[in-house]
């Protein structure tokens, strides 16, 4: 059994939350000059004026393929996905405190494989929904220094499915667990501008542990039952640091290093309330044992007057999932992302549109841990994604 993965992240983190930021390769922590700073760096909202509303979506077309050791080829069946975002900020004219609110999904998406891949007793399909409600405040301590912080109230829903009686498709056996829960964390940020041409930014997102409750459902010609189930699911902390260099008002170049602490995701135990004497286990263990990973992000924006901008970006994204516990639903590997986008700023209305291309060179998985019925995730995995982000803004 495994979990789902997004197209733009190590593990199942979703880093793309704004079209302007994504066009710059997510190199935005030291720029943070629109309402999506609530997510990227809450200290940045001190740079804004008045009321600002910003929202949009991140649409993905993911093409992930698997070639088995026997030479068969399969394509992931969940290839179209979309993630919405919404942000609001308010900065008073004569007071050094700004406030903001974000609603977004920092983790999630879904994945599904056919029943005849050869690893159906490891994974068939899964989804993770992680929705954050994130109020923040930012204090402009000095004209060139701001701090921001706020809680994240997070709703989590996890659904996982695999076979459990036979490695052969067509028998009709299915194990499915669905569980939901809430967890609380926080994010924080710092923004410092020592000289007009140079700005530094740091943001931090705390780890969280979701206490999930739901049910485990077994269906087959010989074993059937639905039982109460619960599990604790760990989500990682995240630290981003970056520097923005503006040699002239027309250019903004930024480099970020973005670290995600996936090493806290080890083994998830699903506790099942099965009756005494049942052949089913009381605990189903899902071994992850992931490793922490980095993004290296570079972005550049060219401004044309006060209204138009053109941005480009590049990201190198390390994988987080070791071969020993490789999970096919996550299809994680080292990846490269290239992006570009255009933005328009009117008197009140803003619009940004970005395109993102992701590519993961073929990853060959060998000697991965087999399921109880002997199936493994060994084989070759490839990845290509196309992303479209559209973000609209209103300032008043």
N, C-alpha and C positions, 0 to 999 in steps of 0.2 A: 504494500500500500504506500502511496506517496501523496504529495501535494501539488497544487497547480503553480504555474509560472507565468509571469508576464514576459512580453517580448523585449522590454528595455530594462534589464536589471540582472544582477547576480541574485541567485535564490529567487524569491518572488517579490522583491521590492519594486515599487513603481516610483521612479525618480522624476518623471516628466509630469509637471503640474501646471505649466503655462507655456503658451506658444512662443512668446518672446524669449524666455529662458531656454526652452528646448532648441530653438533655432541657433542659440549660442553654445550648444553642446552641454546644457545645464550649468555652464560656468557663470553663475549668477549670484553666489553668496556674497561677493564683494561689491556687486552692483545694486541688487535688491531695490530697484527704484520704481516698482509698481505694487499693486495690492497683493500679488502672489508672494511678496516678501513674508507674509504670515507663515508660509511653509518654508521658503528658502532661507530666510534670515529675518526673524521678527524685529530685530533692531532697525532694519531698513525702513519700516513704516514711518519713522521719524522724519524721513526725507520728503514725505508726501504732503499734500496740502488738501484741506477740506475733506469732503466725503469722496471716497472712491469705491466703485463696485467693479468687480472683474470676474468673469466666469467663462467657461467653455468646456471643451471635451478633448480627449486624447483617443483617437481611433487607430486601431492596429489591424494589420493583415499579417499574420504569422505563418510562415511556411517552414515547418520543422519536419524533417524526414528521418527515418530509422531504417538502416540496412542490417538485417540479422546475419549471424555467422553462416547461416545456410544459403544466403544470397537473396532472400526475399526483401522487398522494399515496401515501406509503409509511410503514410503521411498523417501527421496529426490532424484530427477532425475538427478541432475548435480553433479555426484560423481567423475569425472575425470577432473583434472585441472592442469595447468602448468604455472609457472611464471619464466621468464628469468632474468638474472642479468649480468651486465658488469661493470668492474672497470679498471682504468688505473692510475698509479702514476709515478712521476719522482722526484728523489732526487739527486741533484748534489753533488759531492764529497766535495767541499770546500765552500759551501754556506748554511746558516742555514734555507733556505726557500725551502719547498717541495710543489709540485702541484699535483692535482689529479682530476679525472673525474669519476663520477658514473652515470649509467643509470639503473634504477630499479623501482620496484612497491611497495611502502610502504603501500598501501591500495589496496583492491580490491577483485576480484573473483566473482563467480556467484552461483545462487541457483534457483531451480525450483521444484514446487509441482504439483501434478495432480489436476484436476478441482473439484474432489469430496471429498476433505479433510474436508469440512465444514467451511473453512475460505477463500474461493476463492474471496470474496469481500474485504478481507484484503490484500491478496497477492497470486499471482500465480507464477510469476518469476521475477527476477531482476538481474542486473549486475552492478558492479562498476569497472571502469578502472581508475587508478590513476598512471600515469607514470611520474617519476621525472628525470630531467637532472640536475646533481649536481656537478659543478666545485668547488674545494676547494683548499685552501692553508694552510700550516702548518708552524709555526715558532718555531724553536728550540731555545727557549730563553736561556736556560742553558743546559748542557749535560744531565741533568735528568728531564727537564721540557719543555713541548711543548704545544702550543695552535694551534687549527685549526678552520677554519670557511669557509663557502661558501654559495652562494645562491642556492635555489632549484627552478627550473622553471618546473611547473607541469601542465600536460594535464589531464583533468578530463572528463570522459564520464559516464553518469548514464542512465540506462534504467530500467523502472519499469512497471509492468503489473498486473492488477487485473480485476475482474468482477465489473460491476457498476449498473446493473439493477435488477438482481435477484440472490439470493443465490444458486439457483439450477443450476447444470452444464447442458450443452447441449442447452442452449438458444442461444448461439452465441454472447453474449455481451462481450466486451473487452474494457478496458481503458488502453492505453499504452502511457507513456511519455518517450521521448528520448531527452537528452540535453547534450551539450558539452561546455567546457570552459577552461580557463587557470587561474592559480593563481601562485603567487610568495611567497616564504618563505625563510628560511635559516636553516642551521644546524651548530653546533659548538661543540668543544670538548676540553678537557684538559687531559693531561697525565703527571703523576708525579711519579718518581721512587726515593724515599728517600734513599733506600738501595738496593743492588743487588737482595735481595730475595723478595722485596715487591714493588708492583706498583699499583697506584690508577688511575682510569679513571672516567671521567664524560662526558656525551654527552647530547646535547639539540637539539630538533627539534621544530621549531616554529609552531604555529597554522596557518592555512590558510583558506580563504573563497573563494570558487570557484563561479564565476558568470556564471551560466549555461544558455544557450539559445538553444532552439530546438522547438519541437512541441508536442502537446497533441493530441492523435488520439483516437476517439470514434467509435466503430463499433458495430452494433446490428441490428436486424430486424426493429427497430423503430427509433433509433437515430444514426446518422452518422455524422462525421465531423472531420476535422483536423485543429487545430488552433495553432498559434504561442504561445510559452510558455517560461517562464523564472523562475529561482529560484536561491537563494543564498544558498549554501551548505557549512556548517562549518566542517572542519577537525581539529582534536585535536593537542595540543602540547604534547611533550613527553620528559621525563627526565629519564636518566639511570645513576646510580652510581654503581661502583664496585671496588673490591680489588682482585688483583692477588697475590698469594703467591707461591713462588718457593723455597721449602726447599732444593732442589738440582737441577742441570741443567736437570735432567731427568723427573722432575715432575712440573706440573703447575696446581694449584687449584684456582678456581675463584668463587666468589659469587657476584651476581648483584641484585639490586632492580630497577625495571623498571616500571615507572608510566606513564599512558596515560590519558590525561585530556578530557575524553569523555563528561564531564558535560556541555561543550559549545554547544553540539548538542542538541538543544531543539526542536522547531517546524520549519519545512521547509514548506514554502508557495510556491506552484506552481501557478503562475499568468498566466491565460489563456486569450487570446484575442478573447473571444466569442462575437458574435453579440448581439446587444440589443434585448431583448425579448427572448433570448435563454433559455431553461430550464436548461442548464448546468451552473454551478457556475463559477464566475470569478476567484475564488481562491480555490484551493484544499489544505487543510492543512494536513501535515503529522506529527503527534506528535511523537517525539522520547523521549525527557526528560531522556537521558541516564545519567549514573553516571560514575565518574572516577574510574579507576581500576589499579591493580598492577599485575606484574609478579614477582615471586621470582625464580631466576635462579641460578643453581649450575652446574659447569662443572669441569672436571679433564682430563688432558692429560698426557700420559706417552710417552716420547720420547725414541726411540731406535736408538742410534747413531745420525748421522746428517740427515738421510734419512727418517726413518719411524716413525709414531706416531699412537697411539690409544687413542681415546677420548670417554668419556661417559658424559651424562648430564641429569638433571631433571629440570622441570619447574612446578610450580603451578601457574595457570592463573585464576584470579578472573573474574566473569562475569561483564558485563557493562549494560545489558538491563534489566530494572525492569519489573516485571510481569504486572504492570498496563498498560504498553505500549509495551508488548511483540510482537515482529515481527517474524513470522515463517521463513522468509527467512534468518534471521540472526542466528537462532538456537543457541543462546548464553547461556552458562552456565559455572560454575566453571569447570576447566579442569586440567588434569594432562598430562604431556608429558615426555616421556623417549626417549633418543636418544643415538646412538653410531655411531662411524665412524672411518675410517682409512685414513691416509694421507701418501703421498710419496713426498719427496723433492729431486729432482735431481740437477744437476749443473745449468740447465736452466729451466727444465720442472717440474711442480707440478701437482698433482692430489689428490683430496679429494672426498671421497664418504661417505655419512651419511644416516642412516635410523632413522626415527622418528615415534613413536607410540603415538597417542593422545587418551585420554579416558575422556568422560564426564559422570559422574553418572546421572541417570535419574532426570530430572528437571520437577516437576509438576507445571504447570501454572494455577492459579485460579483467577477469577474475573478480567481478562484482559478487557480493553476497547473494546466494540463491534464496528463493522462498522455501517454505517448508516442503513444497512439492517439487523442488529442484530447478525451478525456472530462474533465470538470471536476466539482468539488463545488458549483458554483453552485446556489443555490436557497434556500428558506426552511426553517429548522430550529426546532422547538419542543420544549420539555422539561417534563415533570411527573413527579415521583417520590413514592412513598410508602415510608417506612422504618419498620420496627419493630425495636426493640432490646430484648432481654431479658438481664439480667445477674444471676447468682446469686453470693452470697458466703458464706464460712464463716470465722469468726474463733475462734481458740483459743490 
